[in-house]
């Protein structure tokens, strides 16, 4: 059996974000994209991550797991995620580790260590737009829908088209709550875990710019933006493979 790699999507995205990983890493890892759970008005990043971790445990490791879903805890696992998913992943890894599932490593793509990693203009904009019905995410979805359907050749790349499509498909209320969690985040990632972390950021990322003090081992991809899972998927697969081999 292959060791599972749980990958958590960012706030705008679904499992298609990790298509390159699901197929490109199939020879060495069992890539699983957990289904989104519904955020509530009381959630902060840590409490939401804990609920997602509990869902993961119940779905894949507990005695209540369906036979077709049940995983062998003795294999351990890897965790990771993009943007918001990368903020959730270390919390999930810590929870699984305490449950006896050894976490071999955590991958954090285009993800923040604290609220200060997110430029103030985006945090202010998110807070302002969330005053409106359905908040910032409805505005962003409407913008992406317009770009996809009424601007001819824009967006010009297949990667950008795919990202815009996932934004359009994402639930408005889920996006509303995740945006709220991001701009109201008062904590930060812990500085020590029982598993290694690999933080990968893009030099052209304007949403979460590179930070030389990011937690864990840091790699900055010179040509990557925030959508690196789509635009740099093959390169990220190489980095994941190298990390897995080095930590086996």
MIKE-327405 format. One record per residue (C-alpha): residue number from 1; residue in one letter; chain; z, x, y. Coordinates in Angstrom, 2 decimals. Layout:
<rs>
@k NUM, r A, c A, Z Z, X X, Y Y
...
</rs>
This chain:
<rs>
@k 1, r X, c A, Z 0.00, X 0.00, Y 0.00
@k 2, r X, c A, Z -0.71, X 1.10, Y 3.56
@k 3, r X, c A, Z 2.00, X 1.49, Y 6.17
@k 4, r X, c A, Z 1.85, X -1.36, Y 8.71
@k 5, r X, c A, Z 1.15, X -0.77, Y 12.39
@k 6, r X, c A, Z 2.30, X -3.69, Y 14.53
@k 7, r X, c A, Z 0.35, X -3.84, Y 17.79
@k 8, r X, c A, Z 1.45, X -6.17, Y 20.59
@k 9, r X, c A, Z -1.17, X -7.32, Y 23.13
@k 10, r X, c A, Z -0.68, X -7.35, Y 26.88
@k 11, r X, c A, Z -0.07, X -10.53, Y 28.84
@k 12, r X, c A, Z -3.76, X -11.41, Y 29.22
@k 13, r X, c A, Z -4.93, X -10.63, Y 25.74
@k 14, r X, c A, Z -5.09, X -11.74, Y 22.14
@k 15, r X, c A, Z -5.66, X -10.00, Y 18.82
@k 16, r X, c A, Z -9.29, X -9.16, Y 19.70
@k 17, r X, c A, Z -7.93, X -6.49, Y 22.01
@k 18, r X, c A, Z -7.21, X -4.37, Y 18.93
@k 19, r X, c A, Z -10.45, X -4.97, Y 17.01
@k 20, r X, c A, Z -11.32, X -1.26, Y 17.09
@k 21, r X, c A, Z -7.93, X -0.38, Y 15.63
@k 22, r X, c A, Z -8.03, X -3.07, Y 12.91
@k 23, r X, c A, Z -11.34, X -1.78, Y 11.58
@k 24, r X, c A, Z -11.23, X 1.88, Y 12.58
@k 25, r X, c A, Z -7.80, X 2.60, Y 11.10
@k 26, r X, c A, Z -8.16, X 0.45, Y 8.00
@k 27, r X, c A, Z -8.35, X 3.48, Y 5.71
@k 28, r X, c A, Z -4.82, X 4.63, Y 6.56
@k 29, r X, c A, Z -2.85, X 1.82, Y 8.26
@k 30, r X, c A, Z -2.40, X -1.92, Y 7.87
@k 31, r X, c A, Z -2.94, X -2.99, Y 11.49
@k 32, r X, c A, Z -1.17, X -6.29, Y 12.25
@k 33, r X, c A, Z -1.26, X -8.11, Y 15.58
@k 34, r X, c A, Z 1.76, X -10.45, Y 15.64
@k 35, r X, c A, Z 1.16, X -13.94, Y 16.99
@k 36, r X, c A, Z 2.48, X -14.52, Y 20.51
@k 37, r X, c A, Z 5.75, X -16.41, Y 20.73
@k 38, r X, c A, Z 6.33, X -18.80, Y 23.60
@k 39, r X, c A, Z 8.23, X -17.26, Y 26.53
@k 40, r X, c A, Z 10.85, X -19.35, Y 28.32
@k 41, r X, c A, Z 12.04, X -19.52, Y 31.92
@k 42, r X, c A, Z 15.20, X -17.61, Y 30.94
@k 43, r X, c A, Z 13.46, X -14.67, Y 29.27
@k 44, r X, c A, Z 13.53, X -11.15, Y 30.60
@k 45, r X, c A, Z 11.60, X -8.35, Y 28.93
@k 46, r X, c A, Z 14.45, X -7.31, Y 26.64
@k 47, r X, c A, Z 15.41, X -10.84, Y 25.55
@k 48, r X, c A, Z 11.78, X -11.82, Y 24.98
@k 49, r X, c A, Z 11.20, X -8.63, Y 22.98
@k 50, r X, c A, Z 14.26, X -9.41, Y 20.86
@k 51, r X, c A, Z 12.94, X -12.89, Y 20.05
@k 52, r X, c A, Z 9.53, X -11.42, Y 19.16
@k 53, r X, c A, Z 11.28, X -8.86, Y 16.93
@k 54, r X, c A, Z 13.22, X -11.62, Y 15.18
@k 55, r X, c A, Z 9.96, X -13.50, Y 14.61
@k 56, r X, c A, Z 8.44, X -10.34, Y 13.13
@k 57, r X, c A, Z 11.36, X -9.88, Y 10.77
@k 58, r X, c A, Z 11.31, X -13.48, Y 9.62
@k 59, r X, c A, Z 7.54, X -13.48, Y 9.13
@k 60, r X, c A, Z 7.09, X -10.18, Y 7.31
@k 61, r X, c A, Z 10.40, X -8.90, Y 5.89
@k 62, r X, c A, Z 13.00, X -11.63, Y 5.39
@k 63, r X, c A, Z 13.57, X -13.59, Y 2.21
@k 64, r X, c A, Z 11.90, X -16.52, Y 3.97
@k 65, r X, c A, Z 8.61, X -14.63, Y 4.46
@k 66, r X, c A, Z 5.65, X -16.19, Y 2.69
@k 67, r X, c A, Z 4.43, X -14.12, Y -0.28
@k 68, r X, c A, Z 1.07, X -13.43, Y 1.39
@k 69, r X, c A, Z 2.86, X -12.06, Y 4.49
@k 70, r X, c A, Z 5.74, X -10.17, Y 2.91
@k 71, r X, c A, Z 5.75, X -6.41, Y 3.47
@k 72, r X, c A, Z 7.59, X -3.65, Y 1.65
@k 73, r X, c A, Z 10.35, X -2.47, Y 3.99
@k 74, r X, c A, Z 10.55, X 0.86, Y 2.16
@k 75, r X, c A, Z 7.12, X 1.82, Y 3.60
@k 76, r X, c A, Z 8.53, X 1.69, Y 7.12
@k 77, r X, c A, Z 6.14, X 0.89, Y 9.95
@k 78, r X, c A, Z 4.66, X 1.93, Y 13.28
@k 79, r X, c A, Z 4.85, X -0.22, Y 16.40
@k 80, r X, c A, Z 2.86, X -0.17, Y 19.60
@k 81, r X, c A, Z 1.27, X -2.22, Y 22.32
@k 82, r X, c A, Z -0.84, X -2.38, Y 25.41
@k 83, r X, c A, Z 0.70, X -2.87, Y 28.88
@k 84, r X, c A, Z 3.35, X -5.60, Y 28.49
@k 85, r X, c A, Z 3.03, X -5.22, Y 24.72
@k 86, r X, c A, Z 3.88, X -1.53, Y 25.12
@k 87, r X, c A, Z 7.04, X -2.49, Y 26.99
@k 88, r X, c A, Z 8.02, X -4.82, Y 24.15
@k 89, r X, c A, Z 7.22, X -2.41, Y 21.31
@k 90, r X, c A, Z 10.21, X -0.01, Y 21.65
@k 91, r X, c A, Z 12.65, X -2.95, Y 21.63
@k 92, r X, c A, Z 10.97, X -4.32, Y 18.50
@k 93, r X, c A, Z 11.07, X -0.89, Y 16.89
@k 94, r X, c A, Z 14.77, X -0.52, Y 17.61
@k 95, r X, c A, Z 15.46, X -3.96, Y 16.11
@k 96, r X, c A, Z 13.52, X -3.21, Y 12.93
@k 97, r X, c A, Z 15.17, X 0.19, Y 12.64
@k 98, r X, c A, Z 18.61, X -1.48, Y 12.72
@k 99, r X, c A, Z 17.40, X -3.88, Y 10.03
@k 100, r X, c A, Z 16.60, X -0.97, Y 7.75
@k 101, r X, c A, Z 12.84, X -0.71, Y 8.32
@k 102, r X, c A, Z 12.17, X 2.90, Y 9.24
@k 103, r X, c A, Z 10.00, X 3.12, Y 12.35
@k 104, r X, c A, Z 7.80, X 6.23, Y 12.12
@k 105, r X, c A, Z 6.58, X 6.07, Y 15.72
@k 106, r X, c A, Z 5.75, X 3.94, Y 18.73
@k 107, r X, c A, Z 2.45, X 3.91, Y 20.67
@k 108, r X, c A, Z 2.50, X 2.73, Y 24.29
@k 109, r X, c A, Z -0.92, X 2.26, Y 25.87
@k 110, r X, c A, Z -1.23, X 1.79, Y 29.65
@k 111, r X, c A, Z 2.40, X 0.73, Y 29.68
@k 112, r X, c A, Z 5.27, X 1.06, Y 32.17
@k 113, r X, c A, Z 8.71, X 2.60, Y 31.71
@k 114, r X, c A, Z 10.22, X 0.67, Y 34.63
@k 115, r X, c A, Z 9.25, X -1.74, Y 37.39
@k 116, r X, c A, Z 8.60, X 1.19, Y 39.73
@k 117, r X, c A, Z 5.66, X 2.22, Y 37.53
@k 118, r X, c A, Z 3.87, X -0.95, Y 38.63
@k 119, r X, c A, Z 2.51, X -0.55, Y 42.20
@k 120, r X, c A, Z 4.43, X -2.68, Y 44.69
@k 121, r X, c A, Z 1.26, X -4.49, Y 45.80
@k 122, r X, c A, Z 0.87, X -6.04, Y 42.34
@k 123, r X, c A, Z 4.54, X -6.97, Y 42.08
@k 124, r X, c A, Z 4.51, X -8.57, Y 45.54
@k 125, r X, c A, Z 1.26, X -10.41, Y 44.79
@k 126, r X, c A, Z 2.62, X -11.73, Y 41.50
@k 127, r X, c A, Z 5.82, X -12.96, Y 43.15
@k 128, r X, c A, Z 3.88, X -14.66, Y 45.96
@k 129, r X, c A, Z 1.35, X -16.36, Y 43.71
@k 130, r X, c A, Z 4.04, X -17.60, Y 41.34
@k 131, r X, c A, Z 5.25, X -19.90, Y 44.11
@k 132, r X, c A, Z 2.14, X -22.00, Y 43.50
@k 133, r X, c A, Z 1.74, X -24.46, Y 40.61
@k 134, r X, c A, Z 1.11, X -22.49, Y 37.42
@k 135, r X, c A, Z 1.49, X -19.32, Y 39.44
@k 136, r X, c A, Z -0.43, X -16.12, Y 39.60
@k 137, r X, c A, Z -2.07, X -16.47, Y 36.22
@k 138, r X, c A, Z -4.00, X -19.62, Y 37.08
@k 139, r X, c A, Z -5.47, X -17.77, Y 40.08
@k 140, r X, c A, Z -6.44, X -14.78, Y 37.92
@k 141, r X, c A, Z -7.95, X -17.01, Y 35.22
@k 142, r X, c A, Z -10.01, X -18.87, Y 37.83
@k 143, r X, c A, Z -11.27, X -15.57, Y 39.26
@k 144, r X, c A, Z -12.31, X -14.29, Y 35.82
@k 145, r X, c A, Z -13.97, X -17.59, Y 34.91
@k 146, r X, c A, Z -15.99, X -17.46, Y 38.13
@k 147, r X, c A, Z -17.04, X -13.86, Y 37.49
@k 148, r X, c A, Z -18.12, X -14.68, Y 33.94
@k 149, r X, c A, Z -20.09, X -17.80, Y 34.78
@k 150, r X, c A, Z -21.35, X -17.66, Y 38.35
@k 151, r X, c A, Z -22.06, X -14.07, Y 39.35
@k 152, r X, c A, Z -25.13, X -13.22, Y 37.30
@k 153, r X, c A, Z -24.91, X -9.66, Y 35.97
@k 154, r X, c A, Z -21.30, X -9.16, Y 37.05
@k 155, r X, c A, Z -19.31, X -7.94, Y 35.18
@k 156, r X, c A, Z -21.86, X -5.31, Y 34.17
@k 157, r X, c A, Z -20.19, X -3.91, Y 31.05
@k 158, r X, c A, Z -19.52, X -5.51, Y 27.68
@k 159, r X, c A, Z -15.97, X -4.15, Y 27.78
@k 160, r X, c A, Z -15.22, X -5.85, Y 31.08
@k 161, r X, c A, Z -16.82, X -9.07, Y 29.87
@k 162, r X, c A, Z -14.56, X -9.05, Y 26.81
@k 163, r X, c A, Z -11.43, X -8.46, Y 28.91
@k 164, r X, c A, Z -12.35, X -11.23, Y 31.34
@k 165, r X, c A, Z -12.97, X -13.59, Y 28.42
@k 166, r X, c A, Z -9.52, X -12.90, Y 26.98
@k 167, r X, c A, Z -7.96, X -13.61, Y 30.38
@k 168, r X, c A, Z -9.77, X -16.97, Y 30.50
@k 169, r X, c A, Z -8.50, X -17.79, Y 26.99
@k 170, r X, c A, Z -4.87, X -16.87, Y 27.66
@k 171, r X, c A, Z -2.40, X -19.75, Y 28.20
@k 172, r X, c A, Z -1.44, X -20.28, Y 31.85
@k 173, r X, c A, Z 2.28, X -20.87, Y 31.31
@k 174, r X, c A, Z 2.61, X -17.85, Y 29.07
@k 175, r X, c A, Z 0.99, X -15.72, Y 31.78
@k 176, r X, c A, Z 3.22, X -17.29, Y 34.43
@k 177, r X, c A, Z 6.39, X -16.28, Y 32.58
@k 178, r X, c A, Z 5.15, X -12.78, Y 31.71
@k 179, r X, c A, Z 4.19, X -12.12, Y 35.35
@k 180, r X, c A, Z 7.68, X -13.29, Y 36.33
@k 181, r X, c A, Z 9.27, X -10.95, Y 33.79
@k 182, r X, c A, Z 7.29, X -8.02, Y 35.19
@k 183, r X, c A, Z 8.09, X -8.46, Y 38.88
@k 184, r X, c A, Z 11.74, X -9.34, Y 38.20
@k 185, r X, c A, Z 12.29, X -6.46, Y 35.76
@k 186, r X, c A, Z 15.49, X -4.62, Y 36.70
@k 187, r X, c A, Z 15.84, X -2.37, Y 33.68
@k 188, r X, c A, Z 13.86, X 0.47, Y 32.18
@k 189, r X, c A, Z 12.99, X 1.90, Y 28.80
@k 190, r X, c A, Z 15.78, X 3.78, Y 27.08
@k 191, r X, c A, Z 15.48, X 7.54, Y 27.00
@k 192, r X, c A, Z 16.25, X 7.99, Y 23.32
@k 193, r X, c A, Z 15.23, X 6.19, Y 20.13
@k 194, r X, c A, Z 15.41, X 7.01, Y 16.45
@k 195, r X, c A, Z 11.63, X 7.33, Y 16.41
@k 196, r X, c A, Z 9.08, X 9.34, Y 18.43
@k 197, r X, c A, Z 7.06, X 7.72, Y 21.22
@k 198, r X, c A, Z 3.51, X 8.48, Y 22.32
@k 199, r X, c A, Z 2.68, X 7.27, Y 25.83
@k 200, r X, c A, Z -1.06, X 7.13, Y 26.64
@k 201, r X, c A, Z -2.19, X 6.33, Y 30.19
@k 202, r X, c A, Z -5.49, X 6.35, Y 31.99
@k 203, r X, c A, Z -6.23, X 8.52, Y 35.00
@k 204, r X, c A, Z -8.26, X 5.64, Y 36.48
@k 205, r X, c A, Z -5.66, X 2.95, Y 35.80
@k 206, r X, c A, Z -4.81, X 1.16, Y 39.07
@k 207, r X, c A, Z -2.47, X -1.37, Y 37.43
@k 208, r X, c A, Z -0.08, X 1.17, Y 35.87
@k 209, r X, c A, Z -1.09, X 4.58, Y 37.22
@k 210, r X, c A, Z -0.24, X 7.79, Y 35.32
@k 211, r X, c A, Z 3.35, X 8.96, Y 35.61
@k 212, r X, c A, Z 4.15, X 12.58, Y 34.64
@k 213, r X, c A, Z 7.72, X 11.51, Y 33.87
@k 214, r X, c A, Z 6.80, X 8.75, Y 31.43
@k 215, r X, c A, Z 8.98, X 8.52, Y 28.37
@k 216, r X, c A, Z 8.02, X 10.34, Y 25.17
@k 217, r X, c A, Z 4.99, X 12.54, Y 24.58
@k 218, r X, c A, Z 2.46, X 11.86, Y 27.34
@k 219, r X, c A, Z -1.34, X 11.93, Y 27.17
@k 220, r X, c A, Z -3.49, X 11.04, Y 30.20
@k 221, r X, c A, Z -7.10, X 10.14, Y 29.41
@k 222, r X, c A, Z -9.27, X 11.30, Y 32.34
@k 223, r X, c A, Z -11.90, X 8.54, Y 32.11
@k 224, r X, c A, Z -9.69, X 5.61, Y 31.05
@k 225, r X, c A, Z -8.64, X 2.63, Y 33.13
@k 226, r X, c A, Z -6.21, X -0.16, Y 32.31
@k 227, r X, c A, Z -8.56, X -1.66, Y 29.71
@k 228, r X, c A, Z -8.48, X 1.47, Y 27.56
@k 229, r X, c A, Z -8.14, X -0.44, Y 24.28
@k 230, r X, c A, Z -11.66, X -1.78, Y 24.80
@k 231, r X, c A, Z -13.31, X 1.10, Y 26.65
@k 232, r X, c A, Z -11.66, X 4.03, Y 24.82
@k 233, r X, c A, Z -10.94, X 2.47, Y 21.43
@k 234, r X, c A, Z -12.42, X 5.24, Y 19.27
@k 235, r X, c A, Z -10.59, X 7.95, Y 21.22
@k 236, r X, c A, Z -7.30, X 6.06, Y 20.87
@k 237, r X, c A, Z -7.88, X 5.78, Y 17.13
@k 238, r X, c A, Z -8.22, X 9.57, Y 16.95
@k 239, r X, c A, Z -4.93, X 9.98, Y 18.84
@k 240, r X, c A, Z -3.19, X 7.52, Y 16.53
@k 241, r X, c A, Z -4.51, X 9.31, Y 13.43
@k 242, r X, c A, Z -3.37, X 12.69, Y 14.72
@k 243, r X, c A, Z 0.07, X 11.29, Y 15.54
@k 244, r X, c A, Z 0.43, X 9.69, Y 12.11
@k 245, r X, c A, Z -0.59, X 12.90, Y 10.32
@k 246, r X, c A, Z 1.77, X 14.99, Y 12.44
@k 247, r X, c A, Z 4.72, X 12.68, Y 11.78
@k 248, r X, c A, Z 4.15, X 12.09, Y 8.06
</rs>
